[in-house]
Amino acid sequence: MTASSVRIQEFAAAIEPDDLRRTMAEEVCSGLVQRPKQLPSKYLYDARGCELFDEITRLPEYYLTRAETEILQTSADDIVAVAKPEVIVELGAGYCTKTKLLIAAARRAGTLVYFVPTDVSPAAIAEATRSLPREFPALQVHGVVAEFESVAHLPRFGRQMVIFLGSTIGNLDDDARGRFLHRIRGMLEPGDSFLLGVDLVKDVQELHDAYNDAAGVTSEFTSNMLRVLNRELDAEFDLASFEHEADYNADRRRIEIYLRSKRRQSVRIGACDMVVDFDAGERMRTEISVKFERHALAKELESAGLHLRGWFTDSRDRFALALATPA
């Protein structure tokens, strides 16, 4: 096999459709009996949800993607100079659009040989393994189809930098975030590193606008989860009876996104064999997006056995890439 050839390695167990539906039913049932009701945010991202999120990233109000891209454009060489990765492992890689800037920097530095994108979407992994070796001819790409939470025991190809971009870590609450960072620490050996994208605490109005865009794309994105549940779990949500709401919880420093029931109603979910009652005005949480500060994140990393080595921000200090190494 030549260095430029593509290999898709099933290092993680393939996710079967029946297993996905079974897990979805269990998680949705569990969330809907909680107070407040909540749904796992990962079910926002079916094919249509991914299309809508891509559209969100290009909205004028949604600064996150542009800010993170700016950091990679200006600081990728500096990041690579510290990490010196022979391997980049990306969790939740998607279509690797921003990651190409990091790959290019590591190739210029002469260190990078392997790229291991992981994602729950087989289509995204297949596209990455097809397109990236064409763009970077000597790069060996090894795709893994798995949820980012379950990727913990990948084979090693050398000194690695594990990356988790997009502030996706902000979708995890405090306990889940701690468990995730400990799993990351377990993936790292001396000389390895972890690059984490985080959205920063900022003006409340700017945060509000980013999750309540004037065009209503974020509202459609949130409501799309009900389409997913109707299709996959034989549910009977009336999309017109729910509306998107996103508020900033200052005490917990996070955006909280909800679907609010416009009226009193009952919804059958066939796969869960249950009927869920909603009061008028009752809210069901679909997502959180935690915002970070440097000192607090450094403490979280230290608690997981990671040391903050580098801190890279955009020109307006809206977003940061945190580079950590095993403590």
N, C-alpha and C positions, 0 to 999 in steps of 0.2 A: 504494500500500500504506500503510495507516495504521500509526501507531506501535505500536498494541496488537496488530497482527496477528502471526501466527507464521510464521516462515520456517525451514525446515530446509535449511541449505546444506551441500552435500557438498564442503567445502574439502579434506578428506582423502579418499583413495581408499576406496571402499566395500570392506569385507572380505567376500570371497566365501567360502561354506562350504568349497569345495574347497581354497581357499588356506589357510584356517584349519587344515584337517585335514593338509594337506601340511606346514605349518609345525610343527604339533603333533608329527607323526611324526618330523620331523627333530630337534626339540628333545628329545623324550623319548628317542629312540635315543641321542643324544649324551650325555644325562644318565645313562643307565643303564649306560654303559661307563666312567663315571668312578668314582673311589674317594675318598670313599664315593659310592654311587649317589645321584642327586638328580633331582628332577622340578621343572619350572618352577612356581612358586607360582600363576601366573595361571590354571592349569587347575583350581584349586580352585573357581573362580567360574562354574560353569554355573548354570542357573536354580535347581536344588536347593541348590547351594553358596551362592548369594546369600541364599536363604531361611534357611539355617542360620546364615550369618554375621550376618544381621539378628537372629536369635534370640540369638546370642552377645553382641551389643552390649547386650542387655537383661539379661544375667546379672548377679547380684550381684558376682561375682568380677571381671568385665570392666569396669574403671574407665575405659578409654581414651575411649570415646565420651562418657560423662558428663562427664569432665574437659574434653574439648575443647569440648563444648557450653557448659559453664560459662564458659569463656574467651570464647567468642563472645557470650554473653549479657552479660557484664560489660565487654568490651573492644572490641566491634565498632566502636563510634563512635570510639574512640581510634585504631584501625587505619585507619579510613576518613579520619580527619582528617589523618593523615600521607600516605596513599597518594593520596587524591583521585581515585579511579578513575572514568573515563568508561566503561571496559569492565572486566568481570571475566571472565577466562578460567579455567575450572576443569578441571584434568586429573583423569581418573578420577572424574567427577562423580557417577556412580550416580544416585540419586533426589533429590539436592540437599537433603536434609533439613536438615542443619546450615547449608548455604550460605545458606538463606533469611534467617538472622539477619544475615549480612553484606550480602546484597542489600538488606534493609530499612534497615540503617544507611546504606548508600550512597545509597539513594533519599531518606532523610530529609535527608542532606547536600546533595542536589540535584545530584550530579555524575553518577550512573550512568545510562547510556542503554542499554547493550548488556550482555547476558550470553551467554557462549559456553561451554556445557557440552560436554565431550568425554568419551566413554566407548566401550569396546569393545562395549557392549550397545545394539543398536538400540532395544530396548524401553525402556531407561532414558532414552535421548535423546528418543524420541517422547513419553514421559510428561512429561519436563521441558518440552518445547516446547509441550505442551498445557496443563499446569497452571500454570506460572509466570506467563504473561501474564494469566491470570485473577486470580491473587493480586496481581500488580503490573501494573496495566493499561497503563502507559506504557512498560513494559520490552520491548525488542526482544530476542528469543531466537534465537540461531543455533546449531543443534546440529551437532556433528561426531562421526561414528562412526569411532573410531580408537583404537588402543592409546596410552596416555599416553607411551610411549617414542618414538613416531613423530610426535608433534605438535610440529612445529618451525617451520613456515612458514605460519601462519594469516594471512589478511589483517587489516590493522589497521583499527580503527574509532575510534581515539583513544588517549588515555593509558590504559594498561592495568595491571591488577594480575593477575598469574598466580597461581593458588592451587592448592595440593596438600595436601589435608587428610588426617586419619586416620592419620598416621605411616606411610603407605604407602611412603615413601622408605626406611623401615627394612627393607623386603623386599629391598633391593638391597645387594649386597656393596660393599666399598670401591671397587673399580675402576668398577663399574657406576654407583655413586652419583656418582663424580667426573665420568663422562661425561654423566650426566643433568644435573648442575648446570651443566656447560658448555653443554649444549643450551639450558637455561633462560636462561642469560646471553645466548645468541644471539638469543633471542626479545625481549629487552628493549632499549628505547631510553631516552635520558635522560628522566627523569620517570616511567618505569615502575617497578613494584615486583613483588616475589615474596613470597607468604605461604606459609609451610611449617609443617605440623603435625608435631611430633616427640614421641615418648614419651621420658621421661627416665629415667636411671639411678635405681634406688630399691631398697627392701628386696627381697632375693631371694625371700622367701616370698610377697610380694605379686605379684611377677612370675610365680612358679611357679603360684600359684592362678589367675591370669588366663588361663593357657593349659592348665590341667588342671582344669576346672570339675567340681564334684561331680555335676552332672546328666549329664555325658558328651556335651554338645552339641559341644564342640570336637573330641572324639574322632570323632564322627560326621562332622563337617565335614572332617577330615583324610582319613578313610576314603573319603569321597565322591569324592575324586580318582580312586580305583581304578575306581569306577563310570564316571566320565567316560572313562577310558582303555579300559575294556572296551567301552563303547558306540561311541566315536569311532575307536578304533584296532584294533578286533577283537582285543582283548587278553583274557586268561583269568585275571585275578587273582581269587583266592579271598579275599574280604574278611575272612572269619573267620580266615584264616591270618596276618593282619597286625594289629598294634595300635599305637595312637597313643602317642607319647612326646614330651614337651617338656621340655627342660633349659635352664638358664641357663649360658652359657659366659662366665664372669667375665673371662677374658683378652681376649675379643673383644667383651665388653659386648653380648651379644645372646642372645635366646631362639633355640634351634634345635629345630625340630619334625621328627619322624621318623615313618615307619611301620616298625615292627620285625617282621621275619619270625619267626613263632612256631616254625617248623620248617624243615628243609632242604627246598627245593622248587625247581621250575623253572616258569617262566611264559612262555607263548608270546605274542608280540605280533605279530599278523598284518600290520598295516600297516607294521611295521618289518622284517618277514621275519626275526625273530630270536627266540631263546629265551634268557631271562635266568635265571641260576642264583642262588639265595639260600641262604646258610648259615643254620642255626638261630641266631637272635639278631642276624642282620645287619640294619643299619638303612639306610633309604633316606630322604634328607632331602627334605622337601616345602616347607619354608618357613624363612626366618630373620626375626627382628624385632629390628633393632638399636636399642639404647637410647642416648640422647645426653646430652651435657653442653654447657652453653652455650659454654664457651671452645673446645672441640674442634669444635663445629659452626661457630662463627665462623671458625675456620681453614679448614675445608672450603669455606665460602662464599667466603672471600677468595681461595683457590686457584682458584676458578672465576670470579673477577672480580666478586664480589658483596660488598656491605658490609652488615653486620647493623645495621639502624636501630632495630629495636624488638624487645622480648622480653616476651611476655605469658604468664603462667602461671595455672593454677587455684589455688584457695586452699590446696591441699596440695602444690604444686610437683611434681605427678606428670606433668604434660604441659605443652607449650609451643607457642605459635605464634610463629614467628620471621619478622619482616618485614625483607626485604633489598631493596636497590636497587643498580643498576649502580655499581661502584666507579669 
